[in-house]
Amino acid sequence: MYPGAAHGFDRTEPELFITDPGANLEKAGEVRRAPNPAVAATAREATAKFFAEVFGLSKSE
């Protein structure tokens, strides 16, 4: 989880609100889907680092 990141933080599309039947402990409700480029970049870096460590990869491979 990343502070300040809404659902869909890694999207490139504009912010939108959707009704999600599973939101709010299955009581349904509106969910904000909003891009956050800075957090998305951090998440991509963390994901790449994780897989590199788990599979013993380096950037040259």
MODELLER restraints for C-alpha pairs under 7 A, 6 or more apart:
rsr = mdl.restraints
at = mdl.atoms
rsr.add(forms.Gaussian(group=physical.xy_distance, feature=features.Distance(at['CA:5:A'], at['CA:36:A']), mean=6.51, stdev=0.5))
rsr.add(forms.Gaussian(group=physical.xy_distance, feature=features.Distance(at['CA:5:A'], at['CA:39:A']), mean=6.81, stdev=0.5))
rsr.add(forms.Gaussian(group=physical.xy_distance, feature=features.Distance(at['CA:6:A'], at['CA:32:A']), mean=6.49, stdev=0.5))
rsr.add(forms.Gaussian(group=physical.xy_distance, feature=features.Distance(at['CA:6:A'], at['CA:33:A']), mean=6.00, stdev=0.5))
rsr.add(forms.Gaussian(group=physical.xy_distance, feature=features.Distance(at['CA:6:A'], at['CA:34:A']), mean=5.82, stdev=0.5))
rsr.add(forms.Gaussian(group=physical.xy_distance, feature=features.Distance(at['CA:7:A'], at['CA:32:A']), mean=6.42, stdev=0.5))
rsr.add(forms.Gaussian(group=physical.xy_distance, feature=features.Distance(at['CA:7:A'], at['CA:33:A']), mean=4.92, stdev=0.5))
rsr.add(forms.Gaussian(group=physical.xy_distance, feature=features.Distance(at['CA:7:A'], at['CA:34:A']), mean=6.59, stdev=0.5))
rsr.add(forms.Gaussian(group=physical.xy_distance, feature=features.Distance(at['CA:8:A'], at['CA:33:A']), mean=4.90, stdev=0.5))
rsr.add(forms.Gaussian(group=physical.xy_distance, feature=features.Distance(at['CA:8:A'], at['CA:34:A']), mean=5.71, stdev=0.5))
rsr.add(forms.Gaussian(group=physical.xy_distance, feature=features.Distance(at['CA:8:A'], at['CA:35:A']), mean=6.23, stdev=0.5))
rsr.add(forms.Gaussian(group=physical.xy_distance, feature=features.Distance(at['CA:9:A'], at['CA:33:A']), mean=6.88, stdev=0.5))
rsr.add(forms.Gaussian(group=physical.xy_distance, feature=features.Distance(at['CA:9:A'], at['CA:34:A']), mean=5.41, stdev=0.5))
rsr.add(forms.Gaussian(group=physical.xy_distance, feature=features.Distance(at['CA:9:A'], at['CA:35:A']), mean=4.22, stdev=0.5))
rsr.add(forms.Gaussian(group=physical.xy_distance, feature=features.Distance(at['CA:9:A'], at['CA:36:A']), mean=4.90, stdev=0.5))
rsr.add(forms.Gaussian(group=physical.xy_distance, feature=features.Distance(at['CA:9:A'], at['CA:40:A']), mean=6.26, stdev=0.5))
rsr.add(forms.Gaussian(group=physical.xy_distance, feature=features.Distance(at['CA:10:A'], at['CA:35:A']), mean=5.67, stdev=0.5))
rsr.add(forms.Gaussian(group=physical.xy_distance, feature=features.Distance(at['CA:10:A'], at['CA:36:A']), mean=6.39, stdev=0.5))
rsr.add(forms.Gaussian(group=physical.xy_distance, feature=features.Distance(at['CA:10:A'], at['CA:37:A']), mean=6.76, stdev=0.5))
rsr.add(forms.Gaussian(group=physical.xy_distance, feature=features.Distance(at['CA:10:A'], at['CA:40:A']), mean=4.77, stdev=0.5))
rsr.add(forms.Gaussian(group=physical.xy_distance, feature=features.Distance(at['CA:11:A'], at['CA:35:A']), mean=5.10, stdev=0.5))
rsr.add(forms.Gaussian(group=physical.xy_distance, feature=features.Distance(at['CA:12:A'], at['CA:35:A']), mean=5.94, stdev=0.5))
rsr.add(forms.Gaussian(group=physical.xy_distance, feature=features.Distance(at['CA:13:A'], at['CA:35:A']), mean=6.98, stdev=0.5))
rsr.add(forms.Gaussian(group=physical.xy_distance, feature=features.Distance(at['CA:14:A'], at['CA:34:A']), mean=6.74, stdev=0.5))
rsr.add(forms.Gaussian(group=physical.xy_distance, feature=features.Distance(at['CA:14:A'], at['CA:35:A']), mean=6.88, stdev=0.5))
rsr.add(forms.Gaussian(group=physical.xy_distance, feature=features.Distance(at['CA:15:A'], at['CA:33:A']), mean=5.63, stdev=0.5))
rsr.add(forms.Gaussian(group=physical.xy_distance, feature=features.Distance(at['CA:15:A'], at['CA:34:A']), mean=4.25, stdev=0.5))
rsr.add(forms.Gaussian(group=physical.xy_distance, feature=features.Distance(at['CA:15:A'], at['CA:35:A']), mean=6.41, stdev=0.5))
rsr.add(forms.Gaussian(group=physical.xy_distance, feature=features.Distance(at['CA:16:A'], at['CA:32:A']), mean=6.07, stdev=0.5))
rsr.add(forms.Gaussian(group=physical.xy_distance, feature=features.Distance(at['CA:16:A'], at['CA:33:A']), mean=5.39, stdev=0.5))
rsr.add(forms.Gaussian(group=physical.xy_distance, feature=features.Distance(at['CA:16:A'], at['CA:34:A']), mean=6.51, stdev=0.5))
rsr.add(forms.Gaussian(group=physical.xy_distance, feature=features.Distance(at['CA:17:A'], at['CA:30:A']), mean=6.33, stdev=0.5))
rsr.add(forms.Gaussian(group=physical.xy_distance, feature=features.Distance(at['CA:17:A'], at['CA:31:A']), mean=5.51, stdev=0.5))
rsr.add(forms.Gaussian(group=physical.xy_distance, feature=features.Distance(at['CA:17:A'], at['CA:32:A']), mean=4.59, stdev=0.5))
rsr.add(forms.Gaussian(group=physical.xy_distance, feature=features.Distance(at['CA:17:A'], at['CA:33:A']), mean=6.00, stdev=0.5))
rsr.add(forms.Gaussian(group=physical.xy_distance, feature=features.Distance(at['CA:18:A'], at['CA:30:A']), mean=5.49, stdev=0.5))
rsr.add(forms.Gaussian(group=physical.xy_distance, feature=features.Distance(at['CA:18:A'], at['CA:31:A']), mean=5.35, stdev=0.5))
rsr.add(forms.Gaussian(group=physical.xy_distance, feature=features.Distance(at['CA:18:A'], at['CA:32:A']), mean=6.64, stdev=0.5))
rsr.add(forms.Gaussian(group=physical.xy_distance, feature=features.Distance(at['CA:19:A'], at['CA:29:A']), mean=5.35, stdev=0.5))
rsr.add(forms.Gaussian(group=physical.xy_distance, feature=features.Distance(at['CA:19:A'], at['CA:30:A']), mean=4.43, stdev=0.5))
rsr.add(forms.Gaussian(group=physical.xy_distance, feature=features.Distance(at['CA:19:A'], at['CA:31:A']), mean=6.10, stdev=0.5))
rsr.add(forms.Gaussian(group=physical.xy_distance, feature=features.Distance(at['CA:20:A'], at['CA:28:A']), mean=5.53, stdev=0.5))
rsr.add(forms.Gaussian(group=physical.xy_distance, feature=features.Distance(at['CA:20:A'], at['CA:29:A']), mean=5.65, stdev=0.5))
rsr.add(forms.Gaussian(group=physical.xy_distance, feature=features.Distance(at['CA:20:A'], at['CA:30:A']), mean=6.15, stdev=0.5))
rsr.add(forms.Gaussian(group=physical.xy_distance, feature=features.Distance(at['CA:20:A'], at['CA:31:A']), mean=6.48, stdev=0.5))
rsr.add(forms.Gaussian(group=physical.xy_distance, feature=features.Distance(at['CA:21:A'], at['CA:27:A']), mean=6.74, stdev=0.5))
rsr.add(forms.Gaussian(group=physical.xy_distance, feature=features.Distance(at['CA:21:A'], at['CA:28:A']), mean=4.00, stdev=0.5))
rsr.add(forms.Gaussian(group=physical.xy_distance, feature=features.Distance(at['CA:21:A'], at['CA:29:A']), mean=6.49, stdev=0.5))
rsr.add(forms.Gaussian(group=physical.xy_distance, feature=features.Distance(at['CA:22:A'], at['CA:28:A']), mean=5.38, stdev=0.5))
rsr.add(forms.Gaussian(group=physical.xy_distance, feature=features.Distance(at['CA:23:A'], at['CA:29:A']), mean=5.69, stdev=0.5))
rsr.add(forms.Gaussian(group=physical.xy_distance, feature=features.Distance(at['CA:52:A'], at['CA:58:A']), mean=6.35, stdev=0.5))
